[in-house]
Amino acid sequence: MDISKKTEDWEADLGEQVRQLRLRANLDQQSLASRAGIGLSALKNLESGKGSTLKTLIKALRALDRAAWLETLAPSVSISPLQMLRTKPERQRASRPRKQRSA
C-alpha cells in the first residue's frame, strides 16, 4: 500500500476505475447516473477525481453490479495468529490471598 500517495491521487485512481467499469458495461455517463440515482455532475466529478461523496461511489458501484468491490476496501478486522500467541490464556484457578506484612 502506497501511503505516500496524495488524497487527490487516490480520488483520481478510484474515479478512473469507476470509469473503466462503466465503459466495460457499455454505459454512457447519463445512463449510469440514472441507473444509480445520482446526478450526472456527481458522476462526472467522481470519474474525474474532482471530489465526490462516499454515497455517490457506493451508488455507482451498486449500479455497476460491483458492490462486493467495496468489501475489499475495508475488510473486517480479525485477530492475527501472532496476536493470538501473545495473549495470555484464561485463568483456570484463583490465587491464594497474600499475607499482609505488618509495619
ChimeraX commands (.cxc) that place a marker at each C-alpha (Angstrom):
marker #1 position 0.00,0.00,0.00 radius 0.5
marker #1 position 1.38,3.35,-1.02 radius 0.5
marker #1 position 0.89,5.64,1.99 radius 0.5
marker #1 position 2.78,8.46,0.31 radius 0.5
marker #1 position 0.03,8.82,-2.31 radius 0.5
marker #1 position -1.90,12.08,-2.04 radius 0.5
marker #1 position -5.66,12.18,-1.48 radius 0.5
marker #1 position -6.14,13.70,-4.92 radius 0.5
marker #1 position -4.26,10.80,-6.50 radius 0.5
marker #1 position -6.50,8.28,-4.71 radius 0.5
marker #1 position -9.59,10.16,-5.92 radius 0.5
marker #1 position -8.30,10.15,-9.49 radius 0.5
marker #1 position -7.44,6.43,-9.35 radius 0.5
marker #1 position -10.83,5.44,-7.92 radius 0.5
marker #1 position -12.59,7.65,-10.46 radius 0.5
marker #1 position -10.67,6.05,-13.30 radius 0.5
marker #1 position -11.59,2.59,-12.05 radius 0.5
marker #1 position -15.28,3.54,-11.95 radius 0.5
marker #1 position -14.97,4.96,-15.46 radius 0.5
marker #1 position -13.39,1.74,-16.72 radius 0.5
marker #1 position -16.15,-0.33,-15.08 radius 0.5
marker #1 position -18.77,1.88,-16.75 radius 0.5
marker #1 position -17.15,1.52,-20.16 radius 0.5
marker #1 position -16.87,-2.28,-19.77 radius 0.5
marker #1 position -20.59,-2.32,-19.00 radius 0.5
marker #1 position -21.09,-0.31,-22.21 radius 0.5
marker #1 position -22.93,2.52,-20.43 radius 0.5
marker #1 position -22.70,6.21,-21.05 radius 0.5
marker #1 position -22.46,8.59,-18.09 radius 0.5
marker #1 position -26.11,9.64,-18.28 radius 0.5
marker #1 position -27.32,6.03,-18.23 radius 0.5
marker #1 position -25.18,5.11,-15.25 radius 0.5
marker #1 position -26.17,8.25,-13.35 radius 0.5
marker #1 position -29.82,7.50,-13.97 radius 0.5
marker #1 position -29.44,3.84,-13.03 radius 0.5
marker #1 position -27.54,4.77,-9.84 radius 0.5
marker #1 position -29.94,7.53,-8.83 radius 0.5
marker #1 position -27.24,10.20,-8.79 radius 0.5
marker #1 position -26.76,13.40,-10.71 radius 0.5
marker #1 position -24.76,13.46,-13.92 radius 0.5
marker #1 position -22.43,16.10,-12.49 radius 0.5
marker #1 position -21.84,13.91,-9.40 radius 0.5
marker #1 position -20.80,11.02,-11.64 radius 0.5
marker #1 position -18.57,13.28,-13.72 radius 0.5
marker #1 position -16.89,14.56,-10.55 radius 0.5
marker #1 position -16.39,11.00,-9.32 radius 0.5
marker #1 position -14.85,9.80,-12.58 radius 0.5
marker #1 position -12.61,12.82,-12.98 radius 0.5
marker #1 position -11.36,12.66,-9.39 radius 0.5
marker #1 position -12.56,16.18,-8.63 radius 0.5
marker #1 position -14.14,15.14,-5.35 radius 0.5
marker #1 position -17.18,13.10,-4.64 radius 0.5
marker #1 position -19.07,11.65,-1.73 radius 0.5
marker #1 position -18.81,8.12,-0.48 radius 0.5
marker #1 position -22.54,7.81,-1.09 radius 0.5
marker #1 position -22.04,8.59,-4.78 radius 0.5
marker #1 position -19.28,6.00,-5.06 radius 0.5
marker #1 position -21.42,3.34,-3.37 radius 0.5
marker #1 position -24.45,4.06,-5.56 radius 0.5
marker #1 position -22.35,4.00,-8.74 radius 0.5
marker #1 position -20.72,0.69,-7.80 radius 0.5
marker #1 position -24.08,-0.86,-6.94 radius 0.5
marker #1 position -25.46,0.22,-10.30 radius 0.5
marker #1 position -22.43,-1.37,-11.96 radius 0.5
marker #1 position -23.09,-4.58,-10.01 radius 0.5
marker #1 position -19.78,-4.18,-8.17 radius 0.5
marker #1 position -20.92,-3.64,-4.57 radius 0.5
marker #1 position -18.71,-6.55,-3.46 radius 0.5
marker #1 position -15.73,-4.45,-4.56 radius 0.5
marker #1 position -16.38,-2.20,-1.55 radius 0.5
marker #1 position -15.74,-5.06,0.87 radius 0.5
marker #1 position -12.14,-5.21,-0.31 radius 0.5
marker #1 position -11.58,-1.60,0.70 radius 0.5
marker #1 position -12.07,-2.29,4.39 radius 0.5
marker #1 position -12.00,-5.97,5.26 radius 0.5
marker #1 position -13.35,-6.83,8.67 radius 0.5
marker #1 position -10.74,-6.80,11.40 radius 0.5
marker #1 position -9.70,-10.13,12.79 radius 0.5
marker #1 position -7.11,-11.20,15.30 radius 0.5
marker #1 position -3.84,-12.21,13.72 radius 0.5
marker #1 position -2.34,-15.59,14.56 radius 0.5
marker #1 position 0.70,-13.88,16.09 radius 0.5
marker #1 position -1.51,-11.80,18.34 radius 0.5
marker #1 position -3.30,-14.95,19.48 radius 0.5
marker #1 position 0.03,-16.49,20.50 radius 0.5
marker #1 position 0.95,-13.42,22.53 radius 0.5
marker #1 position -2.26,-13.34,24.54 radius 0.5
marker #1 position -2.26,-15.00,27.92 radius 0.5
marker #1 position -4.55,-17.98,28.45 radius 0.5
marker #1 position -7.60,-17.50,30.64 radius 0.5
marker #1 position -7.04,-18.17,34.31 radius 0.5
marker #1 position -8.17,-21.57,35.49 radius 0.5
marker #1 position -7.79,-21.03,39.26 radius 0.5
marker #1 position -7.83,-18.18,41.71 radius 0.5
marker #1 position -4.67,-17.49,43.64 radius 0.5
marker #1 position -4.48,-17.56,47.41 radius 0.5
marker #1 position -4.81,-14.26,49.21 radius 0.5
marker #1 position -1.45,-12.76,50.09 radius 0.5
marker #1 position -0.49,-12.32,53.71 radius 0.5
marker #1 position -0.21,-8.70,54.74 radius 0.5
marker #1 position 3.06,-7.54,56.21 radius 0.5
marker #1 position 2.94,-5.72,59.48 radius 0.5
marker #1 position 4.75,-2.43,59.52 radius 0.5
marker link #1:1,2 radius 0.2
marker link #1:2,3 radius 0.2
marker link #1:3,4 radius 0.2
marker link #1:4,5 radius 0.2
marker link #1:5,6 radius 0.2
marker link #1:6,7 radius 0.2
marker link #1:7,8 radius 0.2
marker link #1:8,9 radius 0.2
marker link #1:9,10 radius 0.2
marker link #1:10,11 radius 0.2
marker link #1:11,12 radius 0.2
marker link #1:12,13 radius 0.2
marker link #1:13,14 radius 0.2
marker link #1:14,15 radius 0.2
marker link #1:15,16 radius 0.2
marker link #1:16,17 radius 0.2
marker link #1:17,18 radius 0.2
marker link #1:18,19 radius 0.2
marker link #1:19,20 radius 0.2
marker link #1:20,21 radius 0.2
marker link #1:21,22 radius 0.2
marker link #1:22,23 radius 0.2
marker link #1:23,24 radius 0.2
marker link #1:24,25 radius 0.2
marker link #1:25,26 radius 0.2
marker link #1:26,27 radius 0.2
marker link #1:27,28 radius 0.2
marker link #1:28,29 radius 0.2
marker link #1:29,30 radius 0.2
marker link #1:30,31 radius 0.2
marker link #1:31,32 radius 0.2
marker link #1:32,33 radius 0.2
marker link #1:33,34 radius 0.2
marker link #1:34,35 radius 0.2
marker link #1:35,36 radius 0.2
marker link #1:36,37 radius 0.2
marker link #1:37,38 radius 0.2
marker link #1:38,39 radius 0.2
marker link #1:39,40 radius 0.2
marker link #1:40,41 radius 0.2
marker link #1:41,42 radius 0.2
marker link #1:42,43 radius 0.2
marker link #1:43,44 radius 0.2
marker link #1:44,45 radius 0.2
marker link #1:45,46 radius 0.2
marker link #1:46,47 radius 0.2
marker link #1:47,48 radius 0.2
marker link #1:48,49 radius 0.2
marker link #1:49,50 radius 0.2
marker link #1:50,51 radius 0.2
marker link #1:51,52 radius 0.2
marker link #1:52,53 radius 0.2
marker link #1:53,54 radius 0.2
marker link #1:54,55 radius 0.2
marker link #1:55,56 radius 0.2
marker link #1:56,57 radius 0.2
marker link #1:57,58 radius 0.2
marker link #1:58,59 radius 0.2
marker link #1:59,60 radius 0.2
marker link #1:60,61 radius 0.2
marker link #1:61,62 radius 0.2
marker link #1:62,63 radius 0.2
marker link #1:63,64 radius 0.2
marker link #1:64,65 radius 0.2
marker link #1:65,66 radius 0.2
marker link #1:66,67 radius 0.2
marker link #1:67,68 radius 0.2
marker link #1:68,69 radius 0.2
marker link #1:69,70 radius 0.2
marker link #1:70,71 radius 0.2
marker link #1:71,72 radius 0.2
marker link #1:72,73 radius 0.2
marker link #1:73,74 radius 0.2
marker link #1:74,75 radius 0.2
marker link #1:75,76 radius 0.2
marker link #1:76,77 radius 0.2
marker link #1:77,78 radius 0.2
marker link #1:78,79 radius 0.2
marker link #1:79,80 radius 0.2
marker link #1:80,81 radius 0.2
marker link #1:81,82 radius 0.2
marker link #1:82,83 radius 0.2
marker link #1:83,84 radius 0.2
marker link #1:84,85 radius 0.2
marker link #1:85,86 radius 0.2
marker link #1:86,87 radius 0.2
marker link #1:87,88 radius 0.2
marker link #1:88,89 radius 0.2
marker link #1:89,90 radius 0.2
marker link #1:90,91 radius 0.2
marker link #1:91,92 radius 0.2
marker link #1:92,93 radius 0.2
marker link #1:93,94 radius 0.2
marker link #1:94,95 radius 0.2
marker link #1:95,96 radius 0.2
marker link #1:96,97 radius 0.2
marker link #1:97,98 radius 0.2
marker link #1:98,99 radius 0.2
marker link #1:99,100 radius 0.2
marker link #1:100,101 radius 0.2
marker link #1:101,102 radius 0.2
marker link #1:102,103 radius 0.2
view
